[in-house]
Amino acid sequence: MIDIPVYDAQGKQVGSVKVDEKLLGGEVNPVLLKLAFNRYHANLRLGTSKTKGRGEIEGSTRKLFKQKHTGGARRGAIRTNIMKGGGRGHAKVPHSWRKDMPDKMRRLANRNAVLAKAVDGEIKLVDTLKFDKPSTKKFQDILEALKVNRSALVALADTRSHEARSAANLNSVHLTRIDQINVFNLLNNRFLVAERSAFQGWLDKAIVGVKPAKTEAN
């Protein structure tokens, strides 16, 4: 079992959340994390880049002058890529960069990324995170109390709340809903900051129907 400490707004530890690492993959799997990370990154690409080849440029296909006996270089049609206004050599065409991954692997990768954060002590759980009104300074003070000195993924139950609006103005913070955390966002940020109840809710849903990973001891 892994104990993830829970802090109050002043950075004092007030409890912990116990997590069975076997339900998160047993141990950190770098190969699986890299596959899932590359898949997510590739799926962000639109693949809509397009340039015109010589066959798509307007102009005559007539050879400009004869092949030999001119004393100059050979020259074909005016639409070639070496002419001004001609088509591009090896023109870009729309292309899908999407990669597929089985659902079980993708979900395991998400849990395994959380395990990697827990092992490295980079999960900062807050006992209660409630603001009466948006306050960027107050949220910054909480991050400093938690010793979050690098980029942070702030995962909240509601991204339209006062807490979310307070975190949105910080350059080092990436905001997301707790049920939408994934390998890409987790590995792109040093810390994971979340409220204890929201994290526990995500954990309960993530491990539904998951069988504990086998270890060497088993």
KATA-V416105 format. One line per field, one symbol per residue. psi: psi as a letter, one per 30 degrees, with the letter a starting at -180 (. if undefined). A space follows every 50 residues. Layout:
# KATA-V416105
psi: ???
This chain:
# KATA-V416105
psi: kkjjkklafggkkgalkkkjfffgfelkjeeeeeeeeeeeeeffkehgkk lklffgkkllgkkellelgfgalkkblfglffkkgllkkhkklkkkgkkl kkeeeeeeeeeeeeeeeeeghgkjkkekikkflkjeeeeeeeeeefhjga kkjjjlekggleeeeefffkegkkklkeggkleeeeffkeljklkeeeee eeeeefgkgkkkkklef.
